[in-house]
C-alpha cells in the first residue's frame, strides 16, 4: 500500500556554475541563472509504502509523516535561499533534480524508523515542471 502527503514551501535559488562567467551561465541556465536570484512556490509530494497496520488501518499516520517532512525538509527550505541557507544542498547545484535527491536523503531514514519505506519524492517547481525521484540514479 502507498500513501502520499502533500506539503508546500517557497524558496529562492540560482542555477549557476561559479567557474563560468555570467554569459555562459545565462546561455546554459537561461533566466534561472539571474544573479539576483529567483523563487518558486514548490509543491512536494512524499509517497511512502508499507503494510497496513491492522490496529490503526494506516501504513503510516499522515500527521506523523507531515511532522517529519516539516522537521527535515520544509523548515529548512521555506522562505530560504537554497544556494546559501540549506545545509543539505551545500556543494550541489540547486536544480530541482538535485533538490529532490536531497529531500529523499533527508527523509529516507526517518520514514524507515517508523516502519515504512520511502517510495517517491515528487517536487513540482512550476505548473509545467516537476521531477520524481525513486531513490536510485540510473546508470
NUSE-589582 format. One record per residue (C-alpha): residue number from 1; chain; x, y, z. Coordinates in Angstrom, 2 decimals. Layout:
<midos>
<mido><n>NUM</n><chain>A</chain><xx>X</xx><yy>Y</yy><zz>Z</zz></mido>
...
</midos>
This chain:
<midos>
<mido><n>1</n><chain>A</chain><xx>0.00</xx><yy>0.00</yy><zz>0.00</zz></mido>
<mido><n>2</n><chain>A</chain><xx>1.21</xx><yy>3.50</yy><zz>-0.76</zz></mido>
<mido><n>3</n><chain>A</chain><xx>0.12</xx><yy>6.81</yy><zz>0.72</zz></mido>
<mido><n>4</n><chain>A</chain><xx>1.13</xx><yy>10.34</yy><zz>-0.21</zz></mido>
<mido><n>5</n><chain>A</chain><xx>1.39</xx><yy>13.56</yy><zz>1.75</zz></mido>
<mido><n>6</n><chain>A</chain><xx>1.49</xx><yy>16.96</yy><zz>0.02</zz></mido>
<mido><n>7</n><chain>A</chain><xx>3.36</xx><yy>19.91</yy><zz>1.50</zz></mido>
<mido><n>8</n><chain>A</chain><xx>4.34</xx><yy>23.31</yy><zz>0.12</zz></mido>
<mido><n>9</n><chain>A</chain><xx>7.20</xx><yy>25.73</yy><zz>0.60</zz></mido>
<mido><n>10</n><chain>A</chain><xx>8.62</xx><yy>28.84</yy><zz>-1.04</zz></mido>
<mido><n>11</n><chain>A</chain><xx>12.31</xx><yy>29.18</yy><zz>-1.76</zz></mido>
<mido><n>12</n><chain>A</chain><xx>14.78</xx><yy>31.13</yy><zz>-3.87</zz></mido>
<mido><n>13</n><chain>A</chain><xx>17.72</xx><yy>29.79</yy><zz>-5.84</zz></mido>
<mido><n>14</n><chain>A</chain><xx>20.04</xx><yy>30.43</yy><zz>-8.72</zz></mido>
<mido><n>15</n><chain>A</chain><xx>21.29</xx><yy>27.92</yy><zz>-11.24</zz></mido>
<mido><n>16</n><chain>A</chain><xx>24.91</xx><yy>28.73</yy><zz>-11.99</zz></mido>
<mido><n>17</n><chain>A</chain><xx>28.38</xx><yy>27.31</yy><zz>-12.02</zz></mido>
<mido><n>18</n><chain>A</chain><xx>30.81</xx><yy>29.66</yy><zz>-10.24</zz></mido>
<mido><n>19</n><chain>A</chain><xx>33.64</xx><yy>28.75</yy><zz>-12.60</zz></mido>
<mido><n>20</n><chain>A</chain><xx>31.59</xx><yy>30.10</yy><zz>-15.55</zz></mido>
<mido><n>21</n><chain>A</chain><xx>31.04</xx><yy>33.77</yy><zz>-16.29</zz></mido>
<mido><n>22</n><chain>A</chain><xx>27.53</xx><yy>35.26</yy><zz>-16.30</zz></mido>
<mido><n>23</n><chain>A</chain><xx>27.32</xx><yy>34.96</yy><zz>-20.09</zz></mido>
<mido><n>24</n><chain>A</chain><xx>27.98</xx><yy>31.21</yy><zz>-20.07</zz></mido>
<mido><n>25</n><chain>A</chain><xx>25.60</xx><yy>30.67</yy><zz>-17.13</zz></mido>
<mido><n>26</n><chain>A</chain><xx>22.88</xx><yy>32.61</yy><zz>-18.96</zz></mido>
<mido><n>27</n><chain>A</chain><xx>23.48</xx><yy>30.55</yy><zz>-22.10</zz></mido>
<mido><n>28</n><chain>A</chain><xx>23.13</xx><yy>27.24</yy><zz>-20.23</zz></mido>
<mido><n>29</n><chain>A</chain><xx>20.59</xx><yy>28.04</yy><zz>-17.50</zz></mido>
<mido><n>30</n><chain>A</chain><xx>18.64</xx><yy>30.95</yy><zz>-19.02</zz></mido>
<mido><n>31</n><chain>A</chain><xx>16.77</xx><yy>33.26</yy><zz>-16.69</zz></mido>
<mido><n>32</n><chain>A</chain><xx>17.21</xx><yy>30.71</yy><zz>-13.89</zz></mido>
<mido><n>33</n><chain>A</chain><xx>20.78</xx><yy>31.99</yy><zz>-13.60</zz></mido>
<mido><n>34</n><chain>A</chain><xx>19.66</xx><yy>35.50</yy><zz>-12.62</zz></mido>
<mido><n>35</n><chain>A</chain><xx>22.50</xx><yy>36.83</yy><zz>-10.41</zz></mido>
<mido><n>36</n><chain>A</chain><xx>19.87</xx><yy>38.41</yy><zz>-8.13</zz></mido>
<mido><n>37</n><chain>A</chain><xx>18.14</xx><yy>35.02</yy><zz>-7.61</zz></mido>
<mido><n>38</n><chain>A</chain><xx>14.57</xx><yy>33.95</yy><zz>-8.34</zz></mido>
<mido><n>39</n><chain>A</chain><xx>12.00</xx><yy>31.94</yy><zz>-6.44</zz></mido>
<mido><n>40</n><chain>A</chain><xx>9.34</xx><yy>29.27</yy><zz>-6.72</zz></mido>
<mido><n>41</n><chain>A</chain><xx>6.26</xx><yy>28.14</yy><zz>-4.84</zz></mido>
<mido><n>42</n><chain>A</chain><xx>7.17</xx><yy>24.46</yy><zz>-4.62</zz></mido>
<mido><n>43</n><chain>A</chain><xx>4.74</xx><yy>21.61</yy><zz>-4.04</zz></mido>
<mido><n>44</n><chain>A</chain><xx>6.22</xx><yy>18.46</yy><zz>-2.55</zz></mido>
<mido><n>45</n><chain>A</chain><xx>4.56</xx><yy>15.04</yy><zz>-2.67</zz></mido>
<mido><n>46</n><chain>A</chain><xx>6.09</xx><yy>12.38</yy><zz>-0.43</zz></mido>
<mido><n>47</n><chain>A</chain><xx>4.87</xx><yy>8.84</yy><zz>-1.05</zz></mido>
<mido><n>48</n><chain>A</chain><xx>5.61</xx><yy>6.06</yy><zz>1.41</zz></mido>
<mido><n>49</n><chain>A</chain><xx>4.79</xx><yy>2.38</yy><zz>1.21</zz></mido>
<mido><n>50</n><chain>A</chain><xx>4.37</xx><yy>-0.48</yy><zz>3.61</zz></mido>
<mido><n>51</n><chain>A</chain><xx>1.93</xx><yy>-2.87</yy><zz>5.15</zz></mido>
<mido><n>52</n><chain>A</chain><xx>-1.28</xx><yy>-1.59</yy><zz>6.67</zz></mido>
<mido><n>53</n><chain>A</chain><xx>-1.19</xx><yy>-1.88</yy><zz>10.46</zz></mido>
<mido><n>54</n><chain>A</chain><xx>-4.25</xx><yy>-3.95</yy><zz>11.46</zz></mido>
<mido><n>55</n><chain>A</chain><xx>-4.69</xx><yy>-1.89</yy><zz>14.67</zz></mido>
<mido><n>56</n><chain>A</chain><xx>-4.64</xx><yy>1.59</yy><zz>13.07</zz></mido>
<mido><n>57</n><chain>A</chain><xx>-5.55</xx><yy>0.88</yy><zz>9.45</zz></mido>
<mido><n>58</n><chain>A</chain><xx>-2.55</xx><yy>3.05</yy><zz>8.46</zz></mido>
<mido><n>59</n><chain>A</chain><xx>0.65</xx><yy>2.43</yy><zz>6.56</zz></mido>
<mido><n>60</n><chain>A</chain><xx>1.91</xx><yy>5.46</yy><zz>8.46</zz></mido>
<mido><n>61</n><chain>A</chain><xx>-0.04</xx><yy>8.13</yy><zz>10.27</zz></mido>
<mido><n>62</n><chain>A</chain><xx>-0.10</xx><yy>11.08</yy><zz>7.84</zz></mido>
<mido><n>63</n><chain>A</chain><xx>0.05</xx><yy>13.52</yy><zz>10.75</zz></mido>
<mido><n>64</n><chain>A</chain><xx>3.35</xx><yy>11.93</yy><zz>11.79</zz></mido>
<mido><n>65</n><chain>A</chain><xx>4.62</xx><yy>11.98</yy><zz>8.20</zz></mido>
<mido><n>66</n><chain>A</chain><xx>3.72</xx><yy>15.66</yy><zz>7.94</zz></mido>
<mido><n>67</n><chain>A</chain><xx>5.78</xx><yy>16.41</yy><zz>11.08</zz></mido>
<mido><n>68</n><chain>A</chain><xx>8.77</xx><yy>14.52</yy><zz>9.66</zz></mido>
<mido><n>69</n><chain>A</chain><xx>8.55</xx><yy>16.42</yy><zz>6.38</zz></mido>
<mido><n>70</n><chain>A</chain><xx>8.29</xx><yy>19.72</yy><zz>8.26</zz></mido>
<mido><n>71</n><chain>A</chain><xx>11.27</xx><yy>18.97</yy><zz>10.52</zz></mido>
<mido><n>72</n><chain>A</chain><xx>13.66</xx><yy>17.55</yy><zz>7.94</zz></mido>
<mido><n>73</n><chain>A</chain><xx>12.61</xx><yy>19.46</yy><zz>4.81</zz></mido>
<mido><n>74</n><chain>A</chain><xx>10.10</xx><yy>22.31</yy><zz>4.93</zz></mido>
<mido><n>75</n><chain>A</chain><xx>11.54</xx><yy>24.08</yy><zz>7.98</zz></mido>
<mido><n>76</n><chain>A</chain><xx>14.95</xx><yy>24.03</yy><zz>6.28</zz></mido>
<mido><n>77</n><chain>A</chain><xx>13.67</xx><yy>25.28</yy><zz>2.89</zz></mido>
<mido><n>78</n><chain>A</chain><xx>10.67</xx><yy>27.54</yy><zz>3.41</zz></mido>
<mido><n>79</n><chain>A</chain><xx>11.47</xx><yy>31.18</yy><zz>2.66</zz></mido>
<mido><n>80</n><chain>A</chain><xx>15.16</xx><yy>30.35</yy><zz>2.33</zz></mido>
<mido><n>81</n><chain>A</chain><xx>17.81</xx><yy>30.71</yy><zz>-0.34</zz></mido>
<mido><n>82</n><chain>A</chain><xx>18.59</xx><yy>27.13</yy><zz>-1.40</zz></mido>
<mido><n>83</n><chain>A</chain><xx>22.10</xx><yy>28.03</yy><zz>-2.55</zz></mido>
<mido><n>84</n><chain>A</chain><xx>23.08</xx><yy>29.81</yy><zz>0.67</zz></mido>
<mido><n>85</n><chain>A</chain><xx>20.96</xx><yy>28.61</yy><zz>3.58</zz></mido>
<mido><n>86</n><chain>A</chain><xx>20.04</xx><yy>24.94</yy><zz>3.13</zz></mido>
<mido><n>87</n><chain>A</chain><xx>22.53</xx><yy>22.59</yy><zz>4.77</zz></mido>
<mido><n>88</n><chain>A</chain><xx>21.71</xx><yy>19.51</yy><zz>2.73</zz></mido>
<mido><n>89</n><chain>A</chain><xx>22.22</xx><yy>21.43</yy><zz>-0.53</zz></mido>
<mido><n>90</n><chain>A</chain><xx>25.77</xx><yy>22.59</yy><zz>0.29</zz></mido>
<mido><n>91</n><chain>A</chain><xx>28.05</xx><yy>21.87</yy><zz>-2.67</zz></mido>
<mido><n>92</n><chain>A</chain><xx>25.17</xx><yy>20.97</yy><zz>-5.01</zz></mido>
<mido><n>93</n><chain>A</chain><xx>23.80</xx><yy>22.86</yy><zz>-7.97</zz></mido>
<mido><n>94</n><chain>A</chain><xx>20.33</xx><yy>23.99</yy><zz>-6.83</zz></mido>
<mido><n>95</n><chain>A</chain><xx>18.41</xx><yy>22.24</yy><zz>-9.62</zz></mido>
<mido><n>96</n><chain>A</chain><xx>15.04</xx><yy>20.66</yy><zz>-8.95</zz></mido>
<mido><n>97</n><chain>A</chain><xx>16.59</xx><yy>17.24</yy><zz>-9.63</zz></mido>
<mido><n>98</n><chain>A</chain><xx>19.29</xx><yy>17.77</yy><zz>-7.00</zz></mido>
<mido><n>99</n><chain>A</chain><xx>16.78</xx><yy>19.23</yy><zz>-4.57</zz></mido>
<mido><n>100</n><chain>A</chain><xx>14.52</xx><yy>16.17</yy><zz>-4.91</zz></mido>
<mido><n>101</n><chain>A</chain><xx>17.53</xx><yy>13.91</yy><zz>-4.28</zz></mido>
<mido><n>102</n><chain>A</chain><xx>18.48</xx><yy>15.94</yy><zz>-1.20</zz></mido>
<mido><n>103</n><chain>A</chain><xx>14.93</xx><yy>15.77</yy><zz>0.12</zz></mido>
<mido><n>104</n><chain>A</chain><xx>14.94</xx><yy>11.98</yy><zz>-0.35</zz></mido>
<mido><n>105</n><chain>A</chain><xx>18.18</xx><yy>11.74</yy><zz>1.63</zz></mido>
<mido><n>106</n><chain>A</chain><xx>16.64</xx><yy>13.81</yy><zz>4.44</zz></mido>
<mido><n>107</n><chain>A</chain><xx>13.50</xx><yy>11.66</yy><zz>4.67</zz></mido>
<mido><n>108</n><chain>A</chain><xx>14.61</xx><yy>8.10</yy><zz>3.95</zz></mido>
<mido><n>109</n><chain>A</chain><xx>15.96</xx><yy>7.31</yy><zz>7.42</zz></mido>
<mido><n>110</n><chain>A</chain><xx>13.20</xx><yy>8.91</yy><zz>9.50</zz></mido>
<mido><n>111</n><chain>A</chain><xx>10.49</xx><yy>7.20</yy><zz>7.41</zz></mido>
<mido><n>112</n><chain>A</chain><xx>12.25</xx><yy>3.84</yy><zz>7.77</zz></mido>
<mido><n>113</n><chain>A</chain><xx>12.45</xx><yy>4.33</yy><zz>11.55</zz></mido>
<mido><n>114</n><chain>A</chain><xx>8.64</xx><yy>4.50</yy><zz>11.59</zz></mido>
<mido><n>115</n><chain>A</chain><xx>8.34</xx><yy>1.14</yy><zz>9.83</zz></mido>
<mido><n>116</n><chain>A</chain><xx>7.57</xx><yy>2.35</yy><zz>6.30</zz></mido>
<mido><n>117</n><chain>A</chain><xx>9.67</xx><yy>2.85</yy><zz>3.18</zz></mido>
<mido><n>118</n><chain>A</chain><xx>10.07</xx><yy>5.98</yy><zz>1.11</zz></mido>
<mido><n>119</n><chain>A</chain><xx>8.71</xx><yy>5.26</yy><zz>-2.37</zz></mido>
<mido><n>120</n><chain>A</chain><xx>8.78</xx><yy>8.58</yy><zz>-4.25</zz></mido>
<mido><n>121</n><chain>A</chain><xx>9.59</xx><yy>12.24</yy><zz>-3.81</zz></mido>
<mido><n>122</n><chain>A</chain><xx>7.77</xx><yy>14.36</yy><zz>-6.38</zz></mido>
<mido><n>123</n><chain>A</chain><xx>8.75</xx><yy>18.01</yy><zz>-6.45</zz></mido>
<mido><n>124</n><chain>A</chain><xx>6.73</xx><yy>20.48</yy><zz>-8.51</zz></mido>
<mido><n>125</n><chain>A</chain><xx>8.70</xx><yy>23.62</yy><zz>-9.33</zz></mido>
<mido><n>126</n><chain>A</chain><xx>6.20</xx><yy>25.26</yy><zz>-11.69</zz></mido>
<mido><n>127</n><chain>A</chain><xx>2.88</xx><yy>24.22</yy><zz>-13.17</zz></mido>
<mido><n>128</n><chain>A</chain><xx>4.85</xx><yy>22.91</yy><zz>-16.15</zz></mido>
<mido><n>129</n><chain>A</chain><xx>7.91</xx><yy>21.40</yy><zz>-14.46</zz></mido>
<mido><n>130</n><chain>A</chain><xx>8.31</xx><yy>18.68</yy><zz>-11.87</zz></mido>
<mido><n>131</n><chain>A</chain><xx>10.63</xx><yy>15.82</yy><zz>-11.02</zz></mido>
<mido><n>132</n><chain>A</chain><xx>10.01</xx><yy>12.44</yy><zz>-9.46</zz></mido>
<mido><n>133</n><chain>A</chain><xx>12.76</xx><yy>10.61</yy><zz>-7.60</zz></mido>
<mido><n>134</n><chain>A</chain><xx>12.51</xx><yy>6.97</yy><zz>-6.56</zz></mido>
<mido><n>135</n><chain>A</chain><xx>15.78</xx><yy>6.72</yy><zz>-4.66</zz></mido>
<mido><n>136</n><chain>A</chain><xx>18.02</xx><yy>5.39</yy><zz>-7.36</zz></mido>
<mido><n>137</n><chain>A</chain><xx>20.01</xx><yy>7.09</yy><zz>-10.04</zz></mido>
<mido><n>138</n><chain>A</chain><xx>20.06</xx><yy>5.49</yy><zz>-13.48</zz></mido>
<mido><n>139</n><chain>A</chain><xx>23.45</xx><yy>4.24</yy><zz>-14.58</zz></mido>
</midos>
